Amino acid sequence: MTLILVVGDMHIPQRAADIPGKFRKLLVPGKIDQILCTGNLTDRATYEYLRNITPQVHVARGEYDERTFPISVRLEEQELTVGLVNGHLMVPGGDVDTLAATARLMNVDVLVTGNTHRFEAYEEQGRFFINPGSITGAYSPLEMQSIPSFVLMEVKLRHVVAYVYQLVNDEVVVDRIEYKKE
């Protein structure tokens, strides 16, 4: 089993001061195998914080990133292929058909995207789509009252169990979603 932290749209320090303390307590170094970040880290300190959790950090460049991260990343994870993009180049943003077309183009089973600052996870056309939302709860023109969130994915062969962590009324709420590749 591989444990993957999925985060994004942090916008530190421009739109948010930091990752909420209740989330930081959960993100312990040595327990997570790798990190997928949908971009918009916007500062080196945040990137180094992620690398402290695990050295295996994959980042898709967001529109506010200054670093030279790639626009997309494609990974083989056990018996699944995973694609990672920010989503700022997709029109319309967050659209199911646009995301499905991107997943087909990248030839992936799981597509991780960001940019909307809103958590979503669903299966469409036999593929699994995850948007971790904004771990800091940073505002965006699309989501002024963003709920801070991130996802922990357990990958075992062709099976994904995604745990979504959301900070609602200053309490951490966890939900579970599963996907099995046919």
C-alpha positions as CSV (number, residue, x, y, z in Angstrom):
1,M,0.0,0.0,0.0
2,T,1.1,3.5,-0.8
3,L,0.0,6.6,1.2
4,I,-0.2,9.8,-0.9
5,L,-1.0,13.2,0.4
6,V,-2.9,15.3,-2.1
7,V,-2.8,19.1,-1.5
8,G,-3.0,22.3,-3.5
9,D,-3.9,26.0,-3.9
10,M,-2.1,27.1,-0.8
11,H,-1.4,30.7,-1.9
12,I,0.9,31.4,1.1
13,P,1.4,34.3,2.0
14,Q,-0.6,36.2,-0.7
15,R,-4.1,34.8,0.2
16,A,-3.6,32.8,3.3
17,A,-1.2,33.0,6.3
18,D,-0.4,29.3,6.7
19,I,-1.8,25.8,6.7
20,P,-4.2,25.5,9.7
21,G,-2.5,24.1,12.8
22,K,-5.0,21.3,13.2
23,F,-3.9,20.0,9.7
24,R,-0.2,20.5,10.4
25,K,-0.5,18.2,13.5
26,L,-1.8,15.5,11.2
27,L,0.9,15.8,8.5
28,V,3.7,13.9,10.3
29,P,7.0,13.2,8.6
30,G,7.7,9.5,7.9
31,K,4.1,8.3,7.5
32,I,3.4,9.6,4.0
33,D,5.1,8.0,1.0
34,Q,4.6,10.8,-1.5
35,I,2.9,14.1,-2.1
36,L,0.9,15.3,-5.1
37,C,0.4,19.1,-5.2
38,T,-1.9,20.8,-7.6
39,G,0.3,23.9,-7.5
40,N,0.0,27.5,-6.3
41,L,2.5,26.9,-3.5
42,T,3.8,30.4,-4.3
43,D,6.7,30.3,-1.8
44,R,9.8,28.2,-1.2
45,A,9.1,27.7,2.5
46,T,5.9,25.9,1.7
47,Y,7.7,23.6,-0.8
48,E,10.4,22.8,1.8
49,Y,7.7,22.1,4.4
50,L,6.2,19.5,2.0
51,R,9.6,18.0,1.4
52,N,10.1,17.7,5.1
53,I,7.0,15.5,5.3
54,T,8.4,13.3,2.5
55,P,11.2,13.9,-0.1
56,Q,9.0,12.5,-2.9
57,V,7.0,15.6,-3.8
58,H,5.3,16.1,-7.2
59,V,4.0,19.5,-8.2
60,A,2.0,20.7,-11.2
61,R,2.6,24.4,-11.8
62,G,-0.2,26.7,-10.9
63,E,-0.6,30.2,-12.4
64,Y,1.0,31.8,-9.4
65,D,4.0,29.6,-9.0
66,E,7.4,31.2,-9.7
67,R,9.2,27.9,-9.7
68,T,9.7,25.9,-12.9
69,F,7.4,23.0,-12.0
70,P,5.9,21.1,-15.0
71,I,2.4,21.9,-16.2
72,S,1.4,18.2,-15.8
73,V,2.8,15.1,-14.2
74,R,2.0,11.5,-15.0
75,L,2.9,8.7,-12.5
76,E,2.6,5.0,-12.4
77,E,1.4,4.0,-8.9
78,Q,1.1,0.2,-8.5
79,E,-1.5,-0.8,-11.1
80,L,-2.9,2.7,-11.7
81,T,-1.7,5.7,-13.7
82,V,-2.2,9.1,-12.0
83,G,-2.2,12.5,-13.7
84,L,-1.6,15.7,-11.9
85,V,-2.5,19.2,-13.2
86,N,-3.4,22.5,-11.7
87,G,-6.4,23.1,-13.9
88,H,-5.9,26.9,-14.6
89,L,-5.4,26.2,-18.3
90,M,-8.7,24.2,-18.6
91,V,-11.8,26.1,-19.9
92,P,-14.3,25.9,-18.4
93,G,-12.5,25.3,-15.1
94,G,-13.6,22.3,-13.1
95,D,-16.0,21.1,-15.9
96,V,-16.6,17.4,-15.9
97,D,-16.3,17.0,-19.7
98,T,-13.1,19.0,-19.8
99,L,-11.6,17.0,-17.0
100,A,-12.7,13.7,-18.6
101,A,-11.0,14.8,-21.9
102,T,-7.8,15.7,-20.0
103,A,-7.8,12.3,-18.3
104,R,-8.2,10.6,-21.7
105,L,-5.5,12.8,-23.3
106,M,-3.1,11.9,-20.4
107,N,-4.3,8.3,-20.5
108,V,-4.7,8.1,-16.7
109,D,-7.0,6.2,-14.3
110,V,-6.9,8.9,-11.7
111,L,-6.8,12.6,-12.4
112,V,-5.8,15.1,-9.7
113,T,-6.6,18.7,-10.3
114,G,-6.9,22.0,-8.4
115,N,-7.6,25.6,-9.1
116,T,-11.2,25.7,-7.9
117,H,-10.3,25.7,-4.2
118,R,-13.2,23.3,-3.7
119,F,-12.9,19.6,-2.8
120,E,-14.5,17.2,-5.2
121,A,-14.1,13.4,-5.8
122,Y,-16.1,11.3,-8.2
123,E,-16.0,8.6,-10.8
124,E,-16.7,9.4,-14.4
125,Q,-16.3,7.3,-17.5
126,G,-14.4,4.6,-15.5
127,R,-11.9,7.1,-14.1
128,F,-11.5,8.7,-10.7
129,F,-11.3,12.5,-10.3
130,I,-10.0,14.3,-7.2
131,N,-9.7,17.9,-6.4
132,P,-8.2,18.3,-2.9
133,G,-9.5,21.9,-2.6
134,S,-7.3,24.5,-0.8
135,I,-5.5,23.2,2.3
136,T,-5.2,26.8,3.6
137,G,-8.8,27.7,2.7
138,A,-7.4,30.5,0.5
139,Y,-10.1,32.5,-1.3
140,S,-10.5,32.5,-5.1
141,P,-12.8,34.4,-7.4
142,L,-14.7,31.1,-7.8
143,E,-14.8,30.2,-4.1
144,M,-14.7,33.2,-1.7
145,Q,-15.5,31.1,1.4
146,S,-13.2,28.1,0.7
147,I,-13.3,25.3,3.3
148,P,-9.7,24.2,4.1
149,S,-9.3,20.6,2.8
150,F,-6.8,18.0,1.7
151,V,-6.9,14.3,0.7
152,L,-5.0,11.2,1.8
153,M,-5.1,8.5,-0.8
154,E,-4.3,4.8,0.0
155,V,-3.4,3.1,-3.2
156,K,-3.3,-0.7,-3.3
157,L,-2.9,-2.3,-6.7
158,R,-6.1,-1.1,-8.6
159,H,-7.9,0.2,-5.6
160,V,-8.0,3.8,-4.1
161,V,-9.4,4.8,-0.8
162,A,-9.5,8.6,-0.5
163,Y,-9.9,10.2,2.9
164,V,-10.9,13.9,2.6
165,Y,-10.1,16.1,5.6
166,Q,-12.0,19.3,5.9
167,L,-11.8,22.0,8.6
168,V,-15.5,22.8,9.3
169,N,-16.3,25.2,12.2
170,D,-12.7,24.7,13.5
171,E,-13.2,20.9,13.7
172,V,-11.5,18.3,11.4
173,V,-14.2,16.3,9.6
174,V,-13.1,13.2,7.6
175,D,-15.0,11.4,4.9
176,R,-14.1,8.3,2.9
177,I,-14.5,7.6,-0.9
178,E,-13.4,4.5,-2.8
179,Y,-12.5,3.8,-6.4
180,K,-11.7,0.5,-8.0
181,K,-10.3,0.2,-11.5
182,E,-12.2,-2.4,-13.5
